[in-house]
């Protein structure tokens, strides 16, 4: 556990959290942009009583965001459309997620030597990773942090020393929060079944009883999300060769996705790092299969891997390089956090510390630090671009260049224009900041 005699780790965590807070607020996207534009008509519907006719209860981009919409509607109302409060909500949720990870550290890791403290610091670094900035700076991504918080809570509850029916119910509720925020939470189903199955101290009947609600919820979630899972139909009439090629493409995509958690800046190295971590992590899981301390770390690693596989199924047609989207790093970093904790547990009770593992951890630390720097620079650049777009909107509204609109919404220029018209009608940013002599000015 992390004792009071190791204050440096606590200071490190606080410094990381405060650094992320400052960077988030300084580099926040200053107005509703991309998918966030879809919130404006939803907010208007909430105000005029037609919320049910909006996308509030619908699948959006393969995700059911209803829980996140509740948060975003509240923060938008409180801030009158300023995005800083959305970003602050994301940061608070990230800190809650990190607090759960810290609790797992205290329960499973022994800080009895310098090496163990370095590993704990790496776990903390992944929990409060600068790679999260891509999501923290964009208010819409409250959904991601609700998902991370709910997923971490689910895993901690399911891997606790004791799991009774009340604990299982609380885990189900935490998973529901995650699933009602972001579709990636579907990865919790295999993780939950794994966490229950490895409880060898419980009888088979008890484990089946604990697993049944998860299987029922999994079927319900699959039915609810079926409209967004049409990508699976491509395999129905495929031959064996086509399926094999599709699986290879999926595997390549998933390895890129996982590798980007520490090596997004080095695309060629990323899949090989991920493959090494998967193999070595699997070996560590087998070696620690009877140790309770390893369970939460194995579950976190599996959650990250399952997230990669689910995303590959949905996005592989966009190309394997699409797996390097910066917003995915919030989930791929969970994989590396789990791998790091699992490595620690695998060797913390042994007198001999494998040199190969120390070298591997050193390589991961080096890549993670470089990756954090590259993603921090990208966040700053993206914020500058968004502020420039806000200025252009004020200067040219409503005659906005089509090419600019095309890049402001994933569904194209028409969708962007509709969203901006709703934003303008509500008097939200950036139009609330236009000067009187600018076309976008709203008194």
N, C-alpha and C positions, 0 to 999 in steps of 0.2 A: 504493500500500500504506500501512498505518498504521505509521509509523516510531516509533522511540523518542523522537523529538522532540515527539510529541503525547501526553504522559502523561495529559492531561485526559480523553481518550476511554477510556483504560483505567480511570481512577478512576470515570468515569461508569458504566461497565459493572459494576464491582465494587459501587458504591453501589446500583445498580438491583437486582443479584442479592441483596445482603444485605437490602435493603428488602423484597423479595419473600419472602425466607426468614422474616424476623420476622413479616410480615403473615400468611404462610401458617400458621405455628405458633400465632400468637395467635388467628387467626380460623378455625382448622380446624373442620370438622364433627366433634364429639367422639365420635360413635359411628356404627356402620354404619347408614346411612340411604338410602332410595330403593333404587336398584339394588344398592347395596353390601350390603343385607340378603341378597341371593342368595348372597353369599360364605359366610355362616355354615353352611348345610347342605353346601356344597362343602368347607369346612374340616373339618367333622365327617366327611365321606366320606373325605377324605384321611387323617384320623387312624385311621379304622376299616377302611381298605382298600377302600372302595367308591367311590373317586373317579371311576372310569369310568362309574358310573351317574348321576353328577351332570351339570351343564351344562358341565363343564370343556372338552369337545371340541365343544360345540354352538354354533350361531348364537344370539346373545343380542341382541335388539333390532336385528337387521340387521348385527351385528358378530361377528367371531370373535375373542374376547378371550384365547385360550389363553396367549399369551406374557405378557399382563398378569396372568393368574391365577397364573402361576408366581411372579411378583414379589409379588403380594398374599398368597399363601399363606405365602411366606417372611417377609414383614414382619409378618403377623398372628401367626405362630408366635413370632417374636423378641420382639414387643411384648405378647404375650398379649392381642390384640384392641384395643390402643390405636391410634388412627388417626394419631398424630403421625408414626410411622415410614413409613406409606403416603405421607403428604404430603411427608416429607423425600425419599423415593425419587423422587417426581414432580419436586421441585425440583432434585435432582441431574441427572435426565434433561433438564430444561429447560436447565440450565447446559451440558450436553453439546451440546444443540441450538444454543444460543447460541455455543458455541465453534466449531462448524462454520461458522456464519454469519460469525463474526469472521475465520475463515480465508479465506472467500470474499472478504470485504472486503479483507484484506491482499493477495490475489492480483489484485484487479480495480480497486480504487479508488485514486486518487492524492490524497494529502492535501497538496496544494500551495497551497491558499488557504483562507480562512475559510469560503467557501461550501461547499467540498468537505467540510470538517470538520463543518459543520452537517448535511449530508446523511448522513455516516457516523454521526453521533450519532442521527439519526432511525432509521437502520437498526438500530442497537444498541437504541434504545428499543422498536422493534417486536419485536425478538428477546426482550427481557426486559420485555415489556409488562405493566403492572398488570392488563390485561384477562385475563391468564392466571389471576388469583386465583380466578375462578369454578371453575376446574378444579383448581388447586393446593390449595384448601382442602377439597376432597372427595376422600378417599383413593381411591375407586373409579376416579378419572380418571387413574391411572397409565397406563392404556391410551392416553390422548391423548398423553402425553409420550413414551411409547415410539414411537408413530406419528410424532410430529414429529421425534424424533431419527433414526429409521430413514429417514424421507423426506428429511431434509436431507442425511444421509450418502449416500443414493442419488443425489441431485441433484449433490452435489459430485463424486462419483466419475464420473458420466456426463458432466460438463462440464469435467473436468480437461483439461490441455493435451494429454495422451496418453491414449487409451483402448484398452487391449489386452484380450485374453480374460480375463486374471486380474482386471483392473479391472471388467470387465463382470460377472464372477461375483461379486465382492465387492458390486457394486451390487445384484445380484439377491438376495444374502443379506440386505443391509440392507433391501431392499423387502419381503422375506419377514417380517422382524422387524416391520416396520410393519404389514403386512397381518394378521399373527397377533395384532395388538394392537387395531386399529381399522379398520373397513370403509372409512373415508375414504381409506385408502392405495390403494384401487383407482384413485384419480386419478393415481397414479404411472405407470400403463401408458401413457396418451397422452403424458405428460410424457417418459417414457423414449424412446418412439418419436420424439418431436420432437427430443430432445437428440441422438439418433443420426443422424436425418435431416439436421440442419443441419451436420454435420461434412463440409463440402465438401472438406476436405483429404484425406478418405478416399475410396477407390474405392466405386462403387455396390455391388459385390459384397461388399466388407468390411462396409459398412453393413447390407446385408441379413443377412449372417451374424451381426452383433451384435444385430440386431433380432429374429431368429427365436426365441431363448430367451424374450424378453419377450412375444412373441405367444403362445407355448406356455403360459407362466405365466399370461398373461391369460385364456386359455381355461380353464385349470385352476381359476383363482380364480373365474371366472364360474360354472363348474359347481358348485364348492363352495358358493358363495354363492347359488345359484339358489333355495334355499328362502326366502331373505330378499329376493329380488328379484321377488316376485309383483306388485309395483306396476307392472311393465312390461306385464303382461297386459291392463291396462285400455286399452292402445293397439291391441291386436291387431285388434279388430273396430270400431274407431272410424272415423268418416268424416273427410274432409279438414277440414271445419269444426271438428269436435271436436278433432282433432289440433292445428289452428292455435290454438284457444282454450287447449288444454292447454299448448302451448309458450309462449304469452303468460303464462299463470299461472306456469309454471316460471321464465320469465325474470324476472318481477316478484319472485318468491321469491328467486331467485339474486342479484338486485341488492340486495334488502334484506339478505341474508346477508353480501354483500361490504361493503356500506356500513356495516353494524353494527360492522365492525372499527375504524372511526374515529368513527362517529356513531350509536351505539346509543341515545344519549340524545336524538337528534333524528331521529325516524323519518321525517319528511317529507323531510328533506334526504338521508338515507342512500342511497336508490337513485340519485339524481342524481349524487352524488359518485362512486358506483361506476361509473355509466355513463361519466362523464368519464374516470375512471382507465382503464377498459377501452379507450376510443377512443384516448386519448393514449398508453396503453401499447402498443397495436397499432401506432400510428405510429412509436413509438420502436423497436419490434422490427424493423420494416421498415428503419428508418434504420441500425440497428446489426447487421443480419443477417450481415455479414461480420466482425464483431469478436468474438473469443473471450471477451473480458471481459464481454460482455453475456449470454452464454449461461446462466450460473447464475441471474442475476436474472430473465431471461425464463422460465426453468424454474420458479422459485419463484412467479412471478406466475401462470403457467399452472396450477400445482398448486393455488393458492388458488381460481382460477376453476373448475377442474374439480371441486374439493371442493364448491363452491357448487352446481354443476349436479347432482352426484350426490345431495346432500342435498335439493335441490328435487324430484328424481324420487321420493324416498322420503317426503318430509314435506309436499309441497304441499297435500295434502288437509286438513291441519290449519290451513290459512290462511297467507297471505303474511306475516302478523304474527308467526307462529311462528318465522320466520327470525331474529328478534331475540333468541332464546334466548342468554343470556350465555355459555354454554359453547361456542358456535360461534366466539366471537371468537378463540380460540386458532388456528383455521384461517384465518379471514378476515384476521387480521393478517399471515399469510404472504403473502397477495396484496399487501397494502400495502407490505410489506418488499421484495418483488420489484419492485413499481412504482417505489419510491424508488431502489433500486439501478440500475434500468434508466434512469431519468431522469439519474442521475449519469453513467453511462457514455456516454449519448447526447451529453453536452455537455462532458465533461471534457477532450477534446482540441481544443476549438474556442476561438478567441479571443473570440467573441461569445457571451455567456450570455443566452439568451432571457428577456426580462423576464416574459413570460407564465408560463414554467415556475417562476420564482422566486415569483410570486404564488400559483401552484397549490400549490407546496410549503409556503408560509406558511399557506395555508388548511388543508391537511392537518395540519400541525403543530398549529395551533390546535384543530381538531376532535379530534385524537388526545389532546391534553392534557386537554381537557374530558371526553372519553370515559373516559380513565383515572381521572379523579377520580370520575366518576359510578359506575364499576364498582367502585372501591375502597370507596365508601360502601355499595354493594349487598353486597359481600362481608362487611363488618362487620355489616350488618343481618341477613344470612342466618345468620351465626355466632351472633348473639344469639338468633335464633329457634330454632336447633338446640339451644343450651344450655337454653332454656326447655322444649323438648320432652323433653330428657333428664331434667330435674327432674320433669316431669309423669309420665313413665314410672316413675320411682322412687317417686313418691308414690301412684300408682294401680294399679300392676301387681298382678295380671293383669287387673283390671277397667278397661281403657283405653277411653276414649271413642271411639266408632266414627268420629266426624268427624275426630278426630286421626289415627287409623289410616289413614283414607282418603287423607290427604295425605302419608303416609309411604312409599308405594310406588306406582309408576305403574300397577300391576295391581290396585290397590284395597286395601281394608281386610283382606280375608282373606289376601292375599299378605303384607301387612305383618305381620299377627299371626303367621303361620307363620315368617317370618324372625326376628321378635323372640323367639319361643319358642326357636328354635335359638340365638340370641345369648345368651339367659338361661341355657339349659342349659350353654353353654360358659363362662359366667361372665365374659363380655366386657363392655366398656363399653356402656351406662351403668350396668349393674347391679352392676359391681364397685365403683362409687363411691357406692352407696346407703348411707345410715346405718342402723344396726341396727333402728330403729323404723319404717323404711319397708318397705312390702310387697315391693318389688323387691330387698331386701337378700339377699345370698347370702354365707354364711360360707365 
